[in-house]
Amino acid sequence: MRNLLMKSKRYGDVLEMIYIAKDGQISKRYIKVIQIGEVSFRAYCYTRMSKRTFTLNNVLALVPVTIKERDII
């Protein structure tokens, strides 16, 4: 997962992420990685339209967005 985050940051790719929040709520987000730390990372969240910090352990799935899906966003 860390390799995918680093690659996304390097090339500016948008990722689709399934994330579980502290309260147990699961959400699907579209993000663009800004910074990667040891236990968390910062990203622009297109779903919330703001910069957010995400905990790496709470990421359930992470996949690159294809060009066709990008046109939908």
N, C-alpha and C positions, 0 to 999 in steps of 0.2 A: 504494500500500500504506500509506504514512504517513497518508493521509487516512482510510482505513478504521480504522486503529489509533486515531487521534484521535477519530473518531466513536464507536467502541466504548467508549473511555474516558469520553467525555462522557455517553453514555446507559447505560453499564453493561452493554452487550451481551456475550454470550459468543461467541467466535470458534472456528472449527475451523481448525487450522493444520497444514500438512505442513512438517516441519522437518528439516534435515540437521545432525547434530552434527559436532563437530570431527573425530571418528574416522570419519566417513562414514556413520554409521548414520542411516537415515531413520525418523522417527516421526510419528504422527498425534496431535495434542494438542488438548484443549479448554482454552481460556484465557480469562481476564478481565484486560484491560489495567489496570495500576496507574500506570505512569509511562513516558514516551517520551523517549529521549535522541537524540543525533545518530546514533550507530551501533548502539545497542541499545535494548531496552525491557524493563521489568519487568512480570511478569504472574503472576496466580495460575494455576497449572497444575492443572486438575481431574484429569488423568491421574496426576500424581505427588503430588497433594494437598499442594502447597507452593508458595511464591513462587519464581519462577525468573527469571533474566536471559537474554534471547535476543538474538542478533546479527541485525540486520535483513537482512544479506546472506545469511544461512543459511535464511531463510524461503522455501520453495518455492511455497507456496500459502496463501491466507488467505481464508476465507469466513465470513459470519455464520451462526450456528446458528438455524434456524427454531424456532418454538414446539414443533412436534411432536418435533423432535430433542432439545430441551431436556428434555422429559418422560422421555426414555430415560436421560439422564445420571444 
